[in-house]
Amino acid sequence: MIQLRELRAGDEHAVQRIYSPEAVRYLGRGPMGEDEAQLYISRAVAAVGRSSRTEYSFGIEVDSDPLGVAKLNTDSGDGALS
């Protein structure tokens, strides 16, 4: 089953896997390290509690395994799938 859910603490290793060397090869960025993954998740978790929220980061799960990320910024109208 495919589900979309808020990113949460504990997703750091999944996010590192999603932004692995193979996945970012053609994106003009390096793979995500542990510190960057922790910051990425902490920002996503903090955004959930904001009353004037404009940034959304969701985990895409397949059979309870996070395999991707969907991001949306309602201020700019930008979105991305990873």
N, CA, C and O atoms as CSV, one atom per row, in Angstrom:
chain,resi,resn,atom,element,x,y,z
A,1,MET,N,N,0.833,-1.171,0.000
A,1,MET,CA,C,0.000,0.000,0.000
A,1,MET,C,C,0.889,1.250,0.000
A,1,MET,O,O,1.887,1.293,0.720
A,2,ILE,N,N,0.546,2.248,-0.784
A,2,ILE,CA,C,1.286,3.499,-0.860
A,2,ILE,C,C,0.587,4.524,0.025
A,2,ILE,O,O,-0.629,4.701,-0.048
A,3,GLN,N,N,1.387,5.207,0.873
A,3,GLN,CA,C,0.832,6.221,1.765
A,3,GLN,C,C,1.691,7.474,1.707
A,3,GLN,O,O,2.893,7.409,1.449
A,4,LEU,N,N,1.060,8.612,1.949
A,4,LEU,CA,C,1.723,9.892,2.078
A,4,LEU,C,C,1.543,10.318,3.519
A,4,LEU,O,O,0.418,10.353,4.018
A,5,ARG,N,N,2.634,10.641,4.197
A,5,ARG,CA,C,2.546,11.029,5.608
A,5,ARG,C,C,3.583,12.094,5.922
A,5,ARG,O,O,4.557,12.260,5.188
A,6,GLU,N,N,3.370,12.816,7.018
A,6,GLU,CA,C,4.329,13.818,7.469
A,6,GLU,C,C,5.665,13.127,7.773
A,6,GLU,O,O,5.690,12.009,8.287
A,7,LEU,N,N,6.757,13.794,7.455
A,7,LEU,CA,C,8.053,13.300,7.898
A,7,LEU,C,C,8.104,13.416,9.410
A,7,LEU,O,O,7.468,14.296,9.990
A,8,ARG,N,N,8.851,12.539,10.049
A,8,ARG,CA,C,8.909,12.533,11.511
A,8,ARG,C,C,10.296,12.110,11.976
A,8,ARG,O,O,11.091,11.565,11.211
A,9,ALA,N,N,10.563,12.376,13.246
A,9,ALA,CA,C,11.828,11.958,13.850
A,9,ALA,C,C,11.986,10.456,13.623
A,9,ALA,O,O,11.032,9.692,13.769
A,10,GLY,N,N,13.178,10.052,13.270
A,10,GLY,CA,C,13.432,8.653,12.960
A,10,GLY,C,C,13.517,8.390,11.468
A,10,GLY,O,O,13.919,7.302,11.055
A,11,ASP,N,N,13.146,9.369,10.653
A,11,ASP,CA,C,13.194,9.223,9.195
A,11,ASP,C,C,14.556,9.614,8.603
A,11,ASP,O,O,14.728,9.581,7.384
A,12,GLU,N,N,15.506,9.976,9.439
A,12,GLU,CA,C,16.796,10.456,8.946
A,12,GLU,C,C,17.490,9.446,8.026
A,12,GLU,O,O,17.994,9.821,6.967
A,13,HIS,N,N,17.519,8.191,8.415
A,13,HIS,CA,C,18.206,7.187,7.587
A,13,HIS,C,C,17.478,6.963,6.261
A,13,HIS,O,O,18.114,6.741,5.230
A,14,ALA,N,N,16.172,7.019,6.288
A,14,ALA,CA,C,15.399,6.874,5.046
A,14,ALA,C,C,15.680,8.045,4.114
A,14,ALA,O,O,15.828,7.855,2.907
A,15,VAL,N,N,15.755,9.257,4.666
A,15,VAL,CA,C,16.025,10.436,3.850
A,15,VAL,C,C,17.428,10.350,3.247
A,15,VAL,O,O,17.633,10.725,2.092
A,16,GLN,N,N,18.384,9.859,4.020
A,16,GLN,CA,C,19.732,9.667,3.474
A,16,GLN,C,C,19.710,8.667,2.319
A,16,GLN,O,O,20.413,8.850,1.325
A,17,ARG,N,N,18.924,7.634,2.444
A,17,ARG,CA,C,18.813,6.644,1.376
A,17,ARG,C,C,18.144,7.261,0.139
A,17,ARG,O,O,18.544,6.985,-0.992
A,18,ILE,N,N,17.129,8.091,0.366
A,18,ILE,CA,C,16.419,8.740,-0.736
A,18,ILE,C,C,17.353,9.686,-1.489
A,18,ILE,O,O,17.271,9.796,-2.712
A,19,TYR,N,N,18.238,10.368,-0.761
A,19,TYR,CA,C,19.210,11.292,-1.362
A,19,TYR,C,C,20.601,10.648,-1.395
A,19,TYR,O,O,21.596,11.280,-1.040
A,20,SER,N,N,20.653,9.408,-1.818
A,20,SER,CA,C,21.907,8.653,-1.912
A,20,SER,C,C,22.728,9.124,-3.115
A,20,SER,O,O,22.214,9.857,-3.960
A,21,PRO,N,N,23.998,8.712,-3.203
A,21,PRO,CA,C,24.818,9.106,-4.361
A,21,PRO,C,C,24.173,8.755,-5.699
A,21,PRO,O,O,24.231,9.550,-6.637
A,22,GLU,N,N,23.566,7.587,-5.799
A,22,GLU,CA,C,22.937,7.172,-7.050
A,22,GLU,C,C,21.737,8.048,-7.401
A,22,GLU,O,O,21.505,8.366,-8.567
A,23,ALA,N,N,20.971,8.436,-6.368
A,23,ALA,CA,C,19.750,9.199,-6.602
A,23,ALA,C,C,20.019,10.654,-6.988
A,23,ALA,O,O,19.219,11.257,-7.704
A,24,VAL,N,N,21.128,11.221,-6.527
A,24,VAL,CA,C,21.400,12.641,-6.781
A,24,VAL,C,C,22.455,12.865,-7.860
A,24,VAL,O,O,22.885,13.997,-8.081
A,25,ARG,N,N,22.861,11.826,-8.510
A,25,ARG,CA,C,23.946,11.890,-9.500
A,25,ARG,C,C,23.783,13.036,-10.496
A,25,ARG,O,O,24.767,13.695,-10.831
A,26,TYR,N,N,22.577,13.284,-10.972
A,26,TYR,CA,C,22.345,14.297,-12.006
A,26,TYR,C,C,21.642,15.552,-11.474
A,26,TYR,O,O,21.122,16.348,-12.256
A,27,LEU,N,N,21.624,15.729,-10.170
A,27,LEU,CA,C,20.903,16.852,-9.583
A,27,LEU,C,C,21.790,18.042,-9.226
A,27,LEU,O,O,21.284,19.070,-8.777
A,28,GLY,N,N,23.081,17.924,-9.415
A,28,GLY,CA,C,23.970,19.033,-9.092
A,28,GLY,C,C,24.201,19.218,-7.606
A,28,GLY,O,O,24.539,20.315,-7.161
A,29,ARG,N,N,24.024,18.173,-6.847
A,29,ARG,CA,C,24.278,18.210,-5.406
A,29,ARG,C,C,24.884,16.881,-4.989
A,29,ARG,O,O,24.787,15.891,-5.714
A,30,GLY,N,N,25.495,16.864,-3.847
A,30,GLY,CA,C,26.050,15.631,-3.317
A,30,GLY,C,C,25.018,14.861,-2.527
A,30,GLY,O,O,23.919,15.357,-2.279
A,31,PRO,N,N,25.368,13.645,-2.130
A,31,PRO,CA,C,24.450,12.852,-1.310
A,31,PRO,C,C,24.244,13.518,0.049
A,31,PRO,O,O,25.078,14.304,0.498
A,32,MET,N,N,23.151,13.203,0.681
A,32,MET,CA,C,22.828,13.789,1.974
A,32,MET,C,C,23.560,13.036,3.072
A,32,MET,O,O,23.443,11.817,3.196
A,33,GLY,N,N,24.316,13.782,3.866
A,33,GLY,CA,C,25.010,13.203,5.006
A,33,GLY,C,C,24.119,13.141,6.234
A,33,GLY,O,O,22.976,13.598,6.217
A,34,GLU,N,N,24.655,12.575,7.284
A,34,GLU,CA,C,23.879,12.387,8.514
A,34,GLU,C,C,23.443,13.720,9.124
A,34,GLU,O,O,22.286,13.864,9.520
A,35,ASP,N,N,24.349,14.691,9.205
A,35,ASP,CA,C,23.996,15.989,9.792
A,35,ASP,C,C,22.929,16.705,8.973
A,35,ASP,O,O,21.995,17.282,9.530
A,36,GLU,N,N,23.070,16.664,7.650
A,36,GLU,CA,C,22.088,17.311,6.786
A,36,GLU,C,C,20.725,16.636,6.914
A,36,GLU,O,O,19.694,17.308,6.912
A,37,ALA,N,N,20.721,15.312,7.027
A,37,ALA,CA,C,19.461,14.569,7.179
A,37,ALA,C,C,18.776,14.934,8.495
A,37,ALA,O,O,17.555,15.086,8.539
A,38,GLN,N,N,19.558,15.074,9.567
A,38,GLN,CA,C,18.974,15.458,10.856
A,38,GLN,C,C,18.369,16.856,10.787
A,38,GLN,O,O,17.282,17.090,11.315
A,39,LEU,N,N,19.065,17.784,10.141
A,39,LEU,CA,C,18.551,19.142,9.991
A,39,LEU,C,C,17.285,19.154,9.124
A,39,LEU,O,O,16.319,19.849,9.439
A,40,TYR,N,N,17.298,18.389,8.042
A,40,TYR,CA,C,16.158,18.276,7.120
A,40,TYR,C,C,14.910,17.807,7.876
A,40,TYR,O,O,13.834,18.386,7.730
A,41,ILE,N,N,15.066,16.763,8.677
A,41,ILE,CA,C,13.935,16.209,9.437
A,41,ILE,C,C,13.499,17.181,10.525
A,41,ILE,O,O,12.300,17.380,10.719
A,42,SER,N,N,14.437,17.788,11.235
A,42,SER,CA,C,14.048,18.705,12.312
A,42,SER,C,C,13.279,19.902,11.760
A,42,SER,O,O,12.341,20.374,12.401
A,43,ARG,N,N,13.658,20.404,10.581
A,43,ARG,CA,C,12.913,21.507,9.960
A,43,ARG,C,C,11.513,21.064,9.537
A,43,ARG,O,O,10.546,21.808,9.700
A,44,ALA,N,N,11.412,19.863,9.000
A,44,ALA,CA,C,10.103,19.347,8.576
A,44,ALA,C,C,9.182,19.157,9.778
A,44,ALA,O,O,7.996,19.480,9.711
A,45,VAL,N,N,9.720,18.638,10.868
A,45,VAL,CA,C,8.920,18.420,12.078
A,45,VAL,C,C,8.500,19.763,12.681
A,45,VAL,O,O,7.361,19.911,13.125
A,46,ALA,N,N,9.406,20.735,12.699
A,46,ALA,CA,C,9.084,22.059,13.241
A,46,ALA,C,C,7.987,22.739,12.423
A,46,ALA,O,O,7.146,23.441,12.984
A,47,ALA,N,N,7.988,22.541,11.116
A,47,ALA,CA,C,6.994,23.178,10.242
A,47,ALA,C,C,5.583,22.690,10.545
A,47,ALA,O,O,4.619,23.433,10.359
A,48,VAL,N,N,5.452,21.461,11.004
A,48,VAL,CA,C,4.132,20.889,11.283
A,48,VAL,C,C,3.402,21.704,12.346
A,48,VAL,O,O,2.183,21.856,12.272
A,49,GLY,N,N,4.120,22.225,13.323
A,49,GLY,CA,C,3.498,22.945,14.425
A,49,GLY,C,C,3.223,24.415,14.171
A,49,GLY,O,O,2.637,25.083,15.022
A,50,ARG,N,N,3.628,24.932,13.032
A,50,ARG,CA,C,3.425,26.362,12.764
A,50,ARG,C,C,1.976,26.658,12.393
A,50,ARG,O,O,1.358,25.924,11.621
A,51,SER,N,N,1.446,27.737,12.950
A,51,SER,CA,C,0.066,28.108,12.632
A,51,SER,C,C,-0.049,28.698,11.231
A,51,SER,O,O,-1.095,28.580,10.593
A,52,SER,N,N,1.015,29.331,10.751
A,52,SER,CA,C,1.000,29.901,9.395
A,52,SER,C,C,1.936,29.084,8.503
A,52,SER,O,O,2.861,29.622,7.893
A,53,ARG,N,N,1.691,27.831,8.440
A,53,ARG,CA,C,2.552,26.897,7.717
A,53,ARG,C,C,2.488,27.113,6.207
A,53,ARG,O,O,1.407,27.236,5.630
A,54,THR,N,N,3.673,27.157,5.573
A,54,THR,CA,C,3.745,27.293,4.119
A,54,THR,C,C,4.594,26.201,3.480
A,54,THR,O,O,4.581,26.038,2.260
A,55,GLU,N,N,5.336,25.447,4.303
A,55,GLU,CA,C,6.190,24.387,3.777
A,55,GLU,C,C,5.700,23.032,4.277
A,55,GLU,O,O,5.472,22.829,5.469
A,56,TYR,N,N,5.547,22.116,3.331
A,56,TYR,CA,C,5.073,20.771,3.639
A,56,TYR,C,C,6.072,19.764,3.090
A,56,TYR,O,O,6.475,19.848,1.930
A,57,SER,N,N,6.469,18.812,3.927
A,57,SER,CA,C,7.367,17.735,3.505
A,57,SER,C,C,6.744,16.419,3.947
A,57,SER,O,O,6.548,16.174,5.137
A,58,PHE,N,N,6.439,15.586,2.971
A,58,PHE,CA,C,5.778,14.321,3.247
A,58,PHE,C,C,6.662,13.155,2.841
A,58,PHE,O,O,7.379,13.222,1.843
A,59,GLY,N,N,6.604,12.101,3.613
A,59,GLY,CA,C,7.255,10.863,3.237
A,59,GLY,C,C,6.302,10.043,2.383
A,59,GLY,O,O,5.107,9.969,2.668
A,60,ILE,N,N,6.834,9.432,1.342
A,60,ILE,CA,C,6.061,8.515,0.504
A,60,ILE,C,C,6.456,7.115,0.920
A,60,ILE,O,O,7.608,6.712,0.753
A,61,GLU,N,N,5.503,6.370,1.461
A,61,GLU,CA,C,5.774,5.020,1.964
A,61,GLU,C,C,5.138,3.969,1.074
A,61,GLU,O,O,4.031,4.141,0.564
A,62,VAL,N,N,5.857,2.891,0.903
A,62,VAL,CA,C,5.322,1.706,0.239
A,62,VAL,C,C,5.498,0.559,1.225
A,62,VAL,O,O,6.618,0.200,1.587
A,63,ASP,N,N,4.383,-0.005,1.648
A,63,ASP,CA,C,4.398,-1.077,2.649
A,63,ASP,C,C,5.220,-0.697,3.870
A,63,ASP,O,O,6.055,-1.477,4.327
A,64,SER,N,N,4.985,0.506,4.401
A,64,SER,CA,C,5.631,1.049,5.603
A,64,SER,C,C,7.118,1.352,5.437
A,64,SER,O,O,7.800,1.591,6.433
A,65,ASP,N,N,7.638,1.351,4.219
A,65,ASP,CA,C,9.037,1.671,3.957
A,65,ASP,C,C,9.106,3.025,3.240
A,65,ASP,O,O,8.641,3.142,2.107
A,66,PRO,N,N,9.686,4.058,3.892
A,66,PRO,CA,C,9.789,5.369,3.234
A,66,PRO,C,C,10.709,5.296,2.014
A,66,PRO,O,O,11.900,5.014,2.143
A,67,LEU,N,N,10.152,5.552,0.835
A,67,LEU,CA,C,10.914,5.444,-0.411
A,67,LEU,C,C,11.050,6.763,-1.152
A,67,LEU,O,O,11.756,6.827,-2.159
A,68,GLY,N,N,10.396,7.813,-0.683
A,68,GLY,CA,C,10.473,9.090,-1.370
A,68,GLY,C,C,9.990,10.214,-0.496
A,68,GLY,O,O,9.482,10.002,0.605
A,69,VAL,N,N,10.160,11.431,-1.014
A,69,VAL,CA,C,9.732,12.630,-0.315
A,69,VAL,C,C,8.979,13.514,-1.305
A,69,VAL,O,O,9.397,13.671,-2.452
A,70,ALA,N,N,7.870,14.087,-0.855
A,70,ALA,CA,C,7.116,15.075,-1.639
A,70,ALA,C,C,7.153,16.378,-0.852
A,70,ALA,O,O,6.832,16.405,0.336
A,71,LYS,N,N,7.549,17.467,-1.530
A,71,LYS,CA,C,7.643,18.775,-0.874
A,71,LYS,C,C,6.777,19.784,-1.613
A,71,LYS,O,O,6.665,19.754,-2.839
A,72,LEU,N,N,6.165,20.682,-0.838
A,72,LEU,CA,C,5.322,21.732,-1.402
A,72,LEU,C,C,5.522,23.008,-0.604
A,72,LEU,O,O,5.525,22.990,0.627
A,73,ASN,N,N,5.689,24.118,-1.318
A,73,ASN,CA,C,5.774,25.426,-0.686
A,73,ASN,C,C,4.592,26.236,-1.218
A,73,ASN,O,O,4.527,26.556,-2.405
A,74,THR,N,N,3.667,26.558,-0.326
A,74,THR,CA,C,2.452,27.243,-0.763
A,74,THR,C,C,2.694,28.727,-1.041
A,74,THR,O,O,1.885,29.348,-1.731
A,75,ASP,N,N,3.770,29.314,-0.532
A,75,ASP,CA,C,4.104,30.708,-0.854
A,75,ASP,C,C,4.554,30.853,-2.294
A,75,ASP,O,O,4.092,31.731,-3.022
A,76,SER,N,N,5.467,29.972,-2.692
A,76,SER,CA,C,6.040,30.072,-4.047
A,76,SER,C,C,5.295,29.217,-5.067
A,76,SER,O,O,5.421,29.430,-6.273
A,77,GLY,N,N,4.521,28.253,-4.583
A,77,GLY,CA,C,3.856,27.326,-5.481
A,77,GLY,C,C,4.766,26.235,-6.000
A,77,GLY,O,O,4.382,25.465,-6.881
A,78,ASP,N,N,5.981,26.163,-5.455
A,78,ASP,CA,C,6.945,25.139,-5.878
A,78,ASP,C,C,6.650,23.805,-5.207
A,78,ASP,O,O,6.185,23.749,-4.069
A,79,GLY,N,N,6.929,22.747,-5.933
A,79,GLY,CA,C,6.804,21.407,-5.398
A,79,GLY,C,C,7.876,20.532,-5.984
A,79,GLY,O,O,8.433,20.841,-7.037
A,80,ALA,N,N,8.177,19.424,-5.301
A,80,ALA,CA,C,9.199,18.499,-5.776
A,80,ALA,C,C,8.907,17.100,-5.260
A,80,ALA,O,O,8.361,16.925,-4.171
A,81,LEU,N,N,9.273,16.125,-6.047
A,81,LEU,CA,C,9.231,14.714,-5.637
A,81,LEU,C,C,10.644,14.183,-5.679
A,81,LEU,O,O,11.381,14.419,-6.636
A,82,SER,N,N,11.011,13.478,-4.656
A,82,SER,CA,C,12.349,12.876,-4.595
A,82,SER,C,C,12.222,11.398,-4.303
A,82,SER,O,O,13.231,10.698,-4.210
